[in-house]
Amino acid sequence: MPKISVFAFASRLLSAESGFMLRSTTSQLCKAERSLQFYTTAVLPVQLLNRRHKDASRRRLTEAMKMKPGSRSANLEVAPRSRGAKNKSSRDTHDPELTSKRNFARDAVPHSDSQYVNTLRQKDSKPSSFRRKGRQNNPVEERSGRWTRERELGAGAQFGDGGSGPSRQLESRSTTKPHMVDSAVPEFSESSITTPRQDSSDLPKEFTSPPLMPGLLSCLTDLIGPGATPTPIQSLSLKWLMHDAEKGHDASSSDWKQFLLASETGSGKSIAYLLPLLQDLKQSELASASSPRPRPIPGPESGPTRALNPRALILAPTHELSRQLSGFAKSLLHEVKLRVLCASRANTKSTKERDATARQMVAQFESGLDDKAGEFEVRDRSGFPVDVVVGTPMKLLEMVKGRGWDRKQVDAKDELAAGESDSERPGRLRRGRDKMVGVGKWRSQPEMGLANVAWVVVDEADVLFDPDFQETTRQLLADISSARGYAVPSPTSTPLSPTASPPTTPAPAPTPIEYPFNFILTSATIPSALASYLDTYHPKLMRLASPHLHHLPKTLQTEYVSWTGGNKLADIERRIRRVWAEDASLSVIPGKGDGKGGLSRVLIFCNRSSKVEELGKYLEERGIKNVALSSTSEHRKRGSNHHLDGFLRGHAKDAEGAAGVDTASAALGVGVTSDPKSSPHVMITTSLLSRGLDFSPSIRHVFIVDEPRNMIDFLHRAGRTGRAGQKGKVVVFGKMKGRGSAKAKDVRKKVGSLVAH
Ligand SMILES: Nc1ncnc2c1ncn2[C@@H]1O[C@H](COP(=O)(O)OP(=O)(O)OP(=O)(O)O)[C@@H](O)[C@H]1O
């Protein structure tokens, strides 16, 4: 009997134990699955081009991909790495004062400011790529690697069919010896980081070679300073795009250029594509002044009689970015005189009629009708010659096809599905802007022709080719092609995303797409989906990449802050006040040596709109004026960037104030001197504003208060500061100690691998 009891007790214990083990194994498996998912969806794509992998598995990945620095391949060129690269200027909280475990616990509350004084003073260095003339080290190292396809084809394998484009030119070049350097690998100490001197004479080191038009050069000098030299991505674009642009093209040529410009945030990609584009437009305009302009090629969408017939389109994912880009382009054109139009309303002249419409719209919004896109019809453009139009793909499509063009399609589809006719039931609304019914003309006439389009830039290409945007983007590209007389397969016949159910018959091999215009893509991150799309449909596309792609800018510090365990909003408030206390005590602000000068601005990223609002309200109640902006905010509906005033970098001569107006403070590189109780010094937003926007240097802190969804998102959010060689700090909040800290530690590890050295 006792034996049986002991046995029963032991078996119960065992089953309890195994149940426990089972539970803990399951939870570990779930965790492992989650981190694997995170790794494959976020980290892996980011690492595809990462040169310095911080552990053995990443090194193996690199080797497998034949990432050989110091060589060029068929259609990839990576800019030389500056010799200054070995200097440490960016750290994963490298200041021991701020990183030590002891300090983490008290990090969430302000303590001694002196620690930060030292950090700022010690880390006061600019990356060489933004140094002024005379202090510039020669960029000397080259590396290459074909990030996706070369692995299959073998190093040096040719891409495309050996056409007359850059591939062939590259092919004939000798490559330099690979040189793998990884400071994080034990066998390489920091001191063993050597950057081989190589011949980089073929990369332009000045904006004057190849020669820029004098008018363009002087405006550029006004913008970025007289001694500024090209960043690595700009050197590459000057070399490849400018030379190509000089050759000129006609619509019947099959030699249209296709380039991807990939470089870290704030590295000057806008100038990298704007200079060759604007110069080419001006040169062809001058050439056609002596000989008559080529007539638009007739096509279904050519619309030679339409009001607008631009020669270049710049596509951006948000209206805010479109407005800033158009303002930026305008500031380069004060002397060269090309006409740039932003498809959003802010850049159009104010007229009585339009003002009336705007008032009507405001009334409409306030009465509950919604227009999420904040788009307004622009009227009366006839006779207005436009060279460049900037806008979101959807807005541009509307200008081509007329507002509401997609409504009919949806109705027809619905009809088929439901067997109803329009008269039997009201048409279903597909997008928010269609709710504009009743506010003037919602289905307007097409106003833009595409036959003259010789350049298309897709800014933030990874977004515009992601599943949310790809259909619209590719529809627009297909429309331009057919307007120019060269039909390409429609997006629906060549879907990018795999279909949910497996196809019953094997899909035919995809046909590469050759657009009849210069096609430029830019991005700071190349996810695997974009890479494979480009491999499939644009095998001849030339990839130009900077050596620090997929890293945080070198001037960006990273700091981790642990929640106190109390009110998180209060923790954030304390950290903001600490930043300002540091500003005041450090007297770091040029021209404000008394320490009573302006306070820097803080940009806070949350994951959800509700959190944005909650935090905004909390700070407002505590006397911290702020702008809380999410996709649904009222501010966005006004059709201008004024809601970002003071936060975006302003350019002195921006036309019509479209690109933000913090001109004075931007010139000084400082915040405004006003009191944060009276003027907003804090902006709270979601990833909406994480893409492409060039924030003012007065934003020296970006706070990431929610766990980043993936590392791509993190790179873009963090990259709103530390731009153009300015110092910046990204502050990542999380639970850094004790139970439940695993997530934050994981994020910290991943972020650490993005730190540039
Ligand atoms: N060669 C240069 N020297 C100094 N400043 C520069 C240079 N090139 C660009 N800049 C400045 O750098 C800032 C960032 O440029 P830009 O917005 O084009 O970066 P980006 O690479 O497009 O960033 P993101 O990936 O975030 O869109 C701008 O204010 C621009 O005026």
The ligand as a Gaussian input file, in Angstrom:
#p B3LYP/6-31G(d) Opt

LIG

0 1
 N       27.083000      66.555000     -50.279000
 C       26.401000      67.079000     -49.272000
 N       27.005000      67.831000     -48.337000
 C       26.318000      68.357000     -47.310000
 N       24.988000      68.188000     -47.127000
 C       24.323000      67.442000     -48.025000
 C       24.997000      66.869000     -49.137000
 N       24.088000      66.187000     -49.861000
 C       22.898000      66.340000     -49.242000
 N       23.039000      67.095000     -48.145000
 C       21.960000      67.433000     -47.207000
 O       21.675000      66.242000     -46.511000
 C       20.321000      66.256000     -46.105000
 C       19.719000      64.890000     -46.328000
 O       19.547000      64.661000     -47.697000
 P       18.394000      63.722000     -48.264000
 O       17.108000      64.058000     -47.650000
 O       18.507000      63.729000     -49.731000
 O       18.871000      62.298000     -47.689000
 P       18.325000      60.869000     -48.090000
 O       19.498000      60.000000     -48.356000
 O       17.324000      60.983000     -49.169000
 O       17.640000      60.429000     -46.725000
 P       16.400000      59.435000     -46.502000
 O       16.885000      58.051000     -46.784000
 O       16.049000      59.631000     -45.094000
 O       15.334000      59.839000     -47.456000
 C       19.637000      67.365000     -46.871000
 O       19.352000      68.414000     -46.008000
 C       20.671000      67.796000     -47.886000
 O       20.585000      69.176000     -48.139000

